[in-house]
Amino acid sequence: MMIKNKKIAIVGGGPGGLTLARLLQLKGANVKVYERDIDKDVRIQGGALDLHTESGLAALTRAGLMDEFRARYRPGAEKMRVMDNQAKIYIDQHAEKDTETFGDKHHRPEIDRGPLRDILLGSLDPGTVVWDSHILSVEPVQDSWKLTFQNGNTDTADIVIGADGANSKIRAVVTDIKPFWTGITMVEGSIKDAEKTAPTIHKLLKGGKIFAFGNEKTLIVSSKGDGSFGFTTACKTDEYWHKESGIDFKDNKQVLAWFKAEFSEWGSVWHELFAGENTLFIPRPQYCMPLDQKWETRSNITLLGDAAHWMPPFAGEGVNMAMLDALELSEALTDPAFADIQTAIASYEKGMLKRFSKIGQGTLFNTEWMHQPDALDDMLTMFSTNIVKQARFVSKMFIHVTLVPFVRKVAGLSPKQTVLT
């Protein structure tokens, strides 16, 4: 095996990095995961994830973790209500009978990020994750790498995989290609004890999801198993609005004032999302890596997940792509058909970048049409067609890329209209 007696460093302990560690350990590899969090409990994990049969679930199956997943996923959490900006319900999946199950192509079971992370962490050998390891730099030392961390620690590795997200420090070593601005900023919020803190929205949510459209803006709410929920607003802004707006996103009153002004056409029912004193807000400007990105493969360093192909979340593919990256990279690094590690990495990167090019196109298209004036009408039209009923949509209400040509026709967009300007 090419990686026998090689020390592998995975930088980043998200779903992609942890999945890769699990898959490589099953094959006898020497793996460490360097994660910036002080421990597994220090940071609130994000909202629910819908895992796809051909990617996220395929990786968990290969990792031997499907029994754990079945025990901890949340049936019904994928059900959604589509609303307008006054919270009028147009589509209610809670009234529909479930038809998909495990193994079906379009089955999209939901699991919260926290439980998924716990499943993956619990599957690793003791000591695999090195906590409090915020990476500062990676430097070549002969045929290996020196990793330097913010806490002053250093380590070395024969192979480095950057799974450290959108702001990856490892990416700069692999390529100098930069992301481009998509024209959209999201504001993310997290509400604890939602039944008491936001009772009206909690009742509307019904343990699933809300997708609201109006005035070239979106608002998405997603339940969590611990009684909390997360939500995001999204609208067109200047690129550096989150820095130049003057809004203190730690001041809920300022954020509510912004929402009332920016989303002035939206009903007051949504104000409940911003009223709680303990609600946490994070502005998230949306970028995307170029769809045609390519780089020269290095002999012992590569990327996966957002570090490789950062894109907006409007296709529900981010975590699924990262976990599929992990599956394909683990297979490449342990495939005896490859003459050396560089050849194996080159094969992995070629497939990964080709896949991103296709999914990224659908993502950018979704980013545009979901924030145009007729988004709700187009959504309802698509739901009324047989093709969407058969495809069942992905559970987060994001269009699967195979439907993009159809959606273009419905929305009246030309084939070249894919990116907001």
C-alpha positions as CSV (number, residue, x, y, z in Angstrom):
1,M,0.0,0.0,0.0
2,M,1.4,3.4,-1.1
3,I,0.6,5.0,2.3
4,K,2.0,2.3,4.4
5,N,4.4,3.8,7.0
6,K,3.3,7.3,5.9
7,K,2.0,9.8,8.4
8,I,-1.1,11.5,7.1
9,A,-2.3,14.9,8.5
10,I,-5.9,15.9,7.9
11,V,-6.3,19.6,8.7
12,G,-9.9,20.2,9.7
13,G,-12.3,18.1,11.7
14,G,-15.6,18.7,9.8
15,P,-17.6,15.9,8.2
16,G,-15.3,15.6,5.3
17,G,-12.1,15.4,7.3
18,L,-13.5,13.0,9.9
19,T,-15.0,10.8,7.2
20,L,-11.6,10.6,5.5
21,A,-9.9,9.7,8.7
22,R,-12.4,6.9,9.4
23,L,-12.0,5.5,5.9
24,L,-8.2,5.6,6.0
25,Q,-8.0,4.0,9.4
26,L,-10.2,1.1,8.2
27,K,-7.4,0.5,5.7
28,G,-4.7,0.6,8.3
29,A,-3.4,4.1,7.6
30,N,-1.6,6.3,10.2
31,V,-3.8,9.4,10.5
32,K,-4.1,12.5,12.6
33,V,-6.9,15.1,12.4
34,Y,-5.9,18.6,13.5
35,E,-8.9,20.6,14.6
36,R,-9.0,24.2,15.7
37,D,-11.8,23.7,18.3
38,I,-10.6,23.3,21.8
39,D,-12.8,20.2,22.2
40,K,-15.9,18.7,20.6
41,D,-18.3,20.6,22.8
42,V,-16.9,24.1,22.6
43,R,-18.8,25.3,19.5
44,I,-22.5,25.2,18.6
45,Q,-22.9,22.9,15.6
46,G,-24.9,24.2,12.7
47,G,-28.3,23.0,11.5
48,A,-29.5,19.8,10.0
49,L,-27.9,18.1,7.0
50,D,-29.7,16.1,4.3
51,L,-27.4,13.3,3.2
52,H,-27.7,11.9,-0.3
53,T,-27.7,8.3,-1.3
54,E,-24.9,8.7,-3.9
55,S,-22.6,10.8,-1.7
56,G,-22.9,11.3,2.0
57,L,-24.8,8.0,2.6
58,A,-22.4,6.2,0.3
59,A,-19.5,7.4,2.4
60,L,-21.1,6.4,5.7
61,T,-21.9,3.0,4.2
62,R,-18.3,2.4,3.2
63,A,-17.3,3.6,6.7
64,G,-19.5,1.0,8.3
65,L,-21.6,3.6,10.1
66,M,-25.0,3.3,8.7
67,D,-26.4,1.6,11.8
68,E,-25.3,4.5,13.9
69,F,-26.8,6.9,11.3
70,R,-30.2,5.2,11.3
71,A,-30.3,5.3,15.1
72,R,-29.7,9.1,15.2
73,Y,-31.2,10.7,12.0
74,R,-34.5,12.6,12.3
75,P,-37.3,11.2,10.2
76,G,-39.6,14.0,9.0
77,A,-37.0,16.7,9.5
78,E,-36.7,17.0,5.7
79,K,-40.3,18.0,5.3
80,M,-40.8,21.6,4.2
81,R,-43.3,24.3,3.9
82,V,-42.9,26.8,1.1
83,M,-44.2,30.3,1.9
84,D,-44.4,33.8,0.7
85,N,-43.0,36.8,2.6
86,Q,-46.3,37.0,4.6
87,A,-45.9,33.4,5.9
88,K,-48.7,32.2,3.7
89,I,-48.2,28.5,3.0
90,Y,-48.3,27.3,-0.6
91,I,-46.7,23.9,-0.3
92,D,-46.8,21.7,2.8
93,Q,-44.9,18.4,2.6
94,H,-46.2,17.4,6.1
95,A,-49.4,16.6,4.4
96,E,-47.7,14.2,1.9
97,K,-47.2,10.5,2.4
98,D,-43.5,9.4,2.6
99,T,-42.5,7.3,-0.4
100,E,-38.7,7.2,-0.3
101,T,-36.6,5.0,2.0
102,F,-32.9,4.1,2.4
103,G,-31.5,3.0,-0.9
104,D,-33.8,5.1,-3.0
105,K,-31.9,7.5,-5.2
106,H,-33.8,10.6,-4.0
107,H,-34.0,9.7,-0.3
108,R,-32.6,12.6,1.7
109,P,-32.6,11.7,5.4
110,E,-31.7,14.5,7.8
111,I,-29.3,14.5,10.7
112,D,-28.1,17.3,12.9
113,R,-24.5,18.3,12.5
114,G,-23.7,17.5,16.1
115,P,-24.9,13.9,16.1
116,L,-23.2,13.3,12.7
117,R,-19.9,14.7,14.2
118,D,-20.4,12.5,17.3
119,I,-20.9,9.4,15.1
120,L,-17.7,10.1,13.1
121,L,-15.6,11.0,16.2
122,G,-16.7,7.8,18.0
123,S,-15.6,5.7,15.1
124,L,-12.0,6.9,15.2
125,D,-9.1,5.4,17.1
126,P,-8.4,7.2,20.5
127,G,-6.2,10.2,20.1
128,T,-6.8,10.6,16.3
129,V,-8.1,14.1,16.7
130,V,-5.7,16.7,18.0
131,W,-7.8,19.5,19.4
132,D,-6.8,23.1,19.8
133,S,-4.8,22.9,16.6
134,H,-5.6,26.0,14.6
135,I,-3.3,25.8,11.6
136,L,-1.1,28.8,10.9
137,S,1.2,27.5,8.2
138,V,2.3,24.5,6.3
139,E,5.9,24.4,5.0
140,P,7.8,21.8,2.9
141,V,10.7,20.1,4.7
142,Q,12.5,17.8,2.2
143,D,9.8,15.2,1.3
144,S,7.4,16.0,4.1
145,W,5.6,18.9,5.7
146,K,5.9,21.0,8.8
147,L,2.7,22.1,10.3
148,T,2.7,25.1,12.7
149,F,-0.3,25.8,14.9
150,Q,-1.6,28.9,16.7
151,N,-0.9,27.4,20.1
152,G,2.8,27.2,19.4
153,N,2.8,23.5,18.6
154,T,4.3,22.0,15.5
155,D,4.2,18.6,13.9
156,T,5.3,16.9,10.7
157,A,3.5,14.7,8.1
158,D,4.3,12.8,4.9
159,I,0.9,13.7,3.4
160,V,-1.3,16.6,4.1
161,I,-5.0,16.9,3.2
162,G,-6.6,20.3,3.6
163,A,-10.2,19.8,4.9
164,D,-10.2,23.2,6.6
165,G,-13.1,24.9,4.9
166,A,-13.7,28.0,2.9
167,N,-10.9,29.9,4.5
168,S,-8.4,27.1,4.1
169,K,-4.8,27.8,5.0
170,I,-3.8,24.6,3.0
171,R,-5.4,25.8,-0.2
172,A,-2.7,28.5,-0.8
173,V,-0.1,25.8,-0.9
174,V,-2.0,23.9,-3.5
175,T,-3.2,26.7,-5.8
176,D,-3.4,30.5,-6.0
177,I,-6.9,30.4,-7.6
178,K,-9.3,32.7,-5.7
179,P,-13.1,32.6,-5.3
180,F,-15.4,35.1,-6.9
181,W,-18.2,37.1,-5.3
182,T,-21.8,35.9,-6.1
183,G,-23.7,39.0,-5.1
184,I,-25.5,37.5,-2.1
185,T,-24.9,37.8,1.6
186,M,-26.6,35.5,4.1
187,V,-27.2,36.4,7.8
188,E,-27.3,33.3,9.9
189,G,-29.1,33.0,13.2
190,S,-29.5,30.3,15.9
191,I,-32.3,30.2,18.4
192,K,-32.3,28.0,21.5
193,D,-35.5,26.7,23.2
194,A,-37.4,27.8,20.1
195,E,-40.9,26.8,21.5
196,K,-40.6,29.5,24.1
197,T,-38.3,32.0,22.3
198,A,-40.0,32.0,18.9
199,P,-43.4,30.2,19.4
200,T,-45.1,31.3,16.2
201,I,-42.2,30.3,13.9
202,H,-41.8,27.1,15.9
203,K,-45.4,26.1,15.3
204,L,-45.1,27.0,11.6
205,L,-41.8,25.0,11.4
206,K,-43.5,21.8,12.6
207,G,-40.2,20.1,13.2
208,G,-39.1,20.5,9.6
209,K,-38.1,23.4,7.3
210,I,-39.5,26.6,6.1
211,F,-38.6,28.2,2.7
212,A,-39.9,31.7,2.3
213,F,-39.5,33.7,-0.9
214,G,-40.3,37.4,-1.7
215,N,-38.9,40.6,-3.2
216,E,-35.7,38.9,-4.4
217,K,-34.9,37.6,-1.0
218,T,-35.1,34.3,0.8
219,L,-35.5,33.2,4.4
220,I,-34.9,29.6,5.4
221,V,-35.6,28.0,8.8
222,S,-34.4,24.6,9.8
223,S,-35.3,22.7,13.0
224,K,-32.9,20.8,15.2
225,G,-33.4,17.8,17.4
226,D,-32.5,19.7,20.6
227,G,-35.4,22.1,20.4
228,S,-33.5,24.9,18.8
229,F,-33.5,26.0,15.2
230,G,-31.3,27.8,12.7
231,F,-32.3,30.3,10.1
232,T,-30.7,32.3,7.3
233,T,-31.8,35.4,5.4
234,A,-30.3,36.0,2.0
235,C,-30.4,39.1,-0.2
236,K,-28.3,41.0,-2.7
237,T,-25.7,43.3,-1.2
238,D,-22.4,44.9,-2.0
239,E,-19.5,42.6,-1.5
240,Y,-18.2,44.1,1.7
241,W,-21.6,45.1,3.1
242,H,-21.0,42.9,6.2
243,K,-18.1,45.1,7.1
244,E,-19.2,48.5,5.8
245,S,-22.8,48.5,7.0
246,G,-22.0,49.6,10.5
247,I,-24.2,46.9,11.9
248,D,-22.9,45.3,15.1
249,F,-24.1,41.7,14.6
250,K,-23.8,41.0,18.3
251,D,-26.5,43.6,19.0
252,N,-29.8,42.0,18.3
253,K,-31.6,45.3,18.2
254,Q,-29.4,46.5,15.4
255,V,-29.9,43.3,13.4
256,L,-33.7,43.6,13.9
257,A,-33.7,47.2,12.7
258,W,-31.7,46.1,9.7
259,F,-34.2,43.3,8.9
260,K,-37.2,45.6,9.2
261,A,-35.6,48.1,6.8
262,E,-34.1,45.6,4.3
263,F,-37.0,43.2,4.4
264,S,-39.6,45.9,4.8
265,E,-42.1,44.1,2.5
266,W,-42.1,41.0,4.7
267,G,-44.7,40.4,7.4
268,S,-44.0,41.1,11.1
269,V,-44.3,37.4,11.9
270,W,-40.7,37.1,10.9
271,H,-39.5,39.7,13.4
272,E,-39.8,37.0,16.1
273,L,-36.6,35.5,14.7
274,F,-34.7,38.5,15.7
275,A,-36.3,39.4,19.0
276,G,-34.6,37.0,21.4
277,E,-31.7,38.5,23.4
278,N,-29.6,35.3,23.2
279,T,-30.0,34.8,19.4
280,L,-26.6,34.6,17.7
281,F,-26.0,36.2,14.3
282,I,-23.3,35.7,11.8
283,P,-23.1,37.5,8.4
284,R,-21.9,35.2,5.6
285,P,-21.0,36.7,2.3
286,Q,-21.3,34.1,-0.5
287,Y,-18.4,33.3,-2.8
288,C,-17.7,30.5,-5.2
289,M,-14.6,29.0,-6.7
290,P,-14.3,29.2,-10.5
291,L,-16.1,26.2,-12.1
292,D,-13.1,25.6,-14.5
293,Q,-10.4,25.7,-11.8
294,K,-7.4,23.4,-12.3
295,W,-4.0,23.2,-10.7
296,E,-0.9,21.1,-11.0
297,T,-1.1,18.1,-8.7
298,R,1.5,18.1,-5.9
299,S,3.1,14.9,-4.8
300,N,1.8,14.8,-1.2
301,I,-0.8,17.5,-0.5
302,T,-4.4,18.0,-1.7
303,L,-7.8,19.4,-0.7
304,L,-11.3,18.3,-0.1
305,G,-14.7,19.9,0.7
306,D,-15.0,23.7,0.8
307,A,-11.2,24.0,0.8
308,A,-11.3,22.6,-2.7
309,H,-14.6,23.9,-4.1
310,W,-16.2,26.5,-1.9
311,M,-19.6,27.5,-3.2
312,P,-22.9,28.9,-1.9
313,P,-25.3,26.5,-0.1
314,F,-28.1,26.8,-2.6
315,A,-27.9,23.2,-3.9
316,G,-27.7,21.3,-0.6
317,E,-24.5,19.7,-1.8
318,G,-21.6,21.0,0.4
319,V,-21.3,18.4,3.1
320,N,-22.3,15.6,0.6
321,M,-19.5,16.6,-1.8
322,A,-17.0,16.8,1.1
323,M,-17.9,13.3,2.2
324,L,-17.8,11.9,-1.3
325,D,-14.4,13.6,-1.7
326,A,-13.3,11.7,1.4
327,L,-14.6,8.4,0.0
328,E,-12.9,8.9,-3.4
329,L,-9.6,10.2,-2.0
330,S,-9.4,7.2,0.5
331,E,-10.0,4.8,-2.4
332,A,-7.3,6.5,-4.6
333,L,-4.7,6.6,-1.9
334,T,-5.1,2.9,-1.2
335,D,-5.5,1.7,-4.8
336,P,-2.6,-0.6,-5.8
337,A,-3.2,0.3,-9.5
338,F,-1.5,3.7,-9.0
339,A,2.2,3.8,-9.2
340,D,2.7,6.5,-6.6
341,I,0.9,8.9,-4.3
342,Q,1.1,11.8,-6.8
343,T,-0.6,9.7,-9.5
344,A,-3.3,8.7,-7.0
345,I,-3.9,12.3,-6.0
346,A,-4.0,13.4,-9.6
347,S,-6.8,10.9,-10.4
348,Y,-8.8,12.0,-7.3
349,E,-8.4,15.7,-8.2
350,K,-9.5,15.2,-11.8
351,G,-12.7,13.5,-10.8
352,M,-13.4,15.9,-7.9
353,L,-12.9,19.0,-10.0
354,K,-15.1,17.6,-12.8
355,R,-17.8,16.9,-10.3
356,F,-17.6,20.3,-8.8
357,S,-17.9,22.0,-12.2
358,K,-21.2,20.3,-12.8
359,I,-22.7,20.8,-9.3
360,G,-21.3,24.3,-9.1
361,Q,-23.1,25.3,-12.2
362,G,-26.4,24.2,-10.7
363,T,-25.5,25.9,-7.4
364,L,-24.9,29.3,-9.1
365,F,-28.0,29.0,-11.1
366,N,-30.0,28.4,-7.9
367,T,-28.3,31.3,-6.3
368,E,-29.5,33.5,-9.0
369,W,-33.1,32.4,-9.6
370,M,-33.9,32.1,-5.9
371,H,-33.2,35.8,-5.6
372,Q,-35.1,37.1,-8.5
373,P,-38.6,38.7,-8.5
374,D,-40.6,35.6,-9.6
375,A,-38.8,33.0,-7.5
376,L,-42.0,31.8,-5.6
377,D,-44.0,31.6,-8.8
378,D,-41.3,29.6,-10.5
379,M,-41.0,27.3,-7.5
380,L,-44.7,26.6,-7.6
381,T,-44.7,26.0,-11.3
382,M,-41.9,23.5,-10.9
383,F,-43.6,21.7,-8.1
384,S,-46.7,21.3,-10.3
385,T,-44.8,19.4,-13.0
386,N,-44.4,15.7,-13.1
387,I,-40.6,15.9,-13.5
388,V,-40.3,17.5,-10.1
389,K,-42.8,15.1,-8.5
390,Q,-40.7,12.2,-9.8
391,A,-37.4,13.7,-8.7
392,R,-38.9,14.7,-5.3
393,F,-36.5,17.6,-5.1
394,V,-33.7,17.5,-2.6
395,S,-35.0,17.9,0.9
396,K,-33.6,21.4,1.4
397,M,-35.7,22.7,-1.4
398,F,-32.6,23.2,-3.6
399,I,-32.9,21.9,-7.2
400,H,-30.9,18.9,-8.2
401,V,-28.5,19.8,-11.0
402,T,-30.2,17.4,-13.4
403,L,-33.2,19.7,-13.4
404,V,-31.3,22.8,-14.3
405,P,-32.2,22.8,-18.0
406,F,-35.9,22.5,-17.1
407,V,-35.7,25.2,-14.5
408,R,-34.0,27.5,-17.0
409,K,-37.0,27.1,-19.3
410,V,-39.5,27.8,-16.5
411,A,-37.6,30.8,-15.2
412,G,-37.1,32.2,-18.7
413,L,-33.3,32.4,-18.4
414,S,-30.8,31.9,-21.1
415,P,-28.2,29.1,-20.8
416,K,-25.5,31.6,-20.1
417,Q,-27.2,33.3,-17.1
418,T,-25.6,31.5,-14.2
419,V,-23.9,34.1,-12.0
420,L,-25.2,37.2,-10.3
421,T,-23.5,40.4,-11.3
